[in-house]
């Protein structure tokens, strides 16, 4: 899956989609997409990534507490 590195406006090919969708993982491994040759894998913070359209990643992929407001306390 391709995502965009927000600050540098570069595409990244994410190597492990399970890490991307797991809210307990704060970083993902991926390869920058530039130049003619495949780049070495690097680690990227999920908060620095977005979809190529500029849309943020879903909160449930980044925040382990994304449903805390739904919990009813007695």
N, C-alpha and C positions, 0 to 999 in steps of 0.2 A: 504494500500500500504506500502511495506517495503522500507525504505531508510536507508542509512548508515550514522552514525555520524562519520565524517571524522577523527577527532583527536583520538577518542577512538576505531575506527574500530568496532563499535557495530551496530547491526541492530535496527531500530526503526519502530514500527508499527504506521503510521500516522493515526490519528482518523478522521480528517475532510479533505477530498480531496478538498473541495471548498476553504478552507484557504490555502492549499498548492498551488493551481493554481492561486489564487488571488494575483496580484503583490502589492496590497496595504497592504497586511498582511505580516509583516516581520518575524513573528513567527508562529509555528504550535504546536499543542498539539499531543503528542504521548507517546508510552510506549516502554521503552527499552526492548529488547528481550534477556534476559539472566536469568539463574536460572530456577527452576522448577515451580515457581509460577508467575502469571501475576503481573507485576510491576505497581506501581501507575503512573498515567499520569503526564507528565512533559512538560514544554514548551521549544521548541528548536528554535534557530535562523535558518532561512532557508539557510543562507550563510554557516552554519556549516554542511549542509547535502549534500549528493550526492546519486546517484543511487548505488545499491550494486556492480555494475561493476566498480565504481570509476568515472563514467561520471558525469559532473556537471548537476545541474537542469537547465532546459531551462531558458534562460534570461527573457522571457515573464512571468515567474512565480515569478521572483525576482525583476524586475526593471520596475517601472511604466512608465519610459521614453524609453522603448525599441524600440519605433518606431519614436522617435523624429527626427532622421536623415532623415526620409522619408517626413517630412513636408516641403512643398515648401513655402518659404517666398518671398513676392513681394518686 
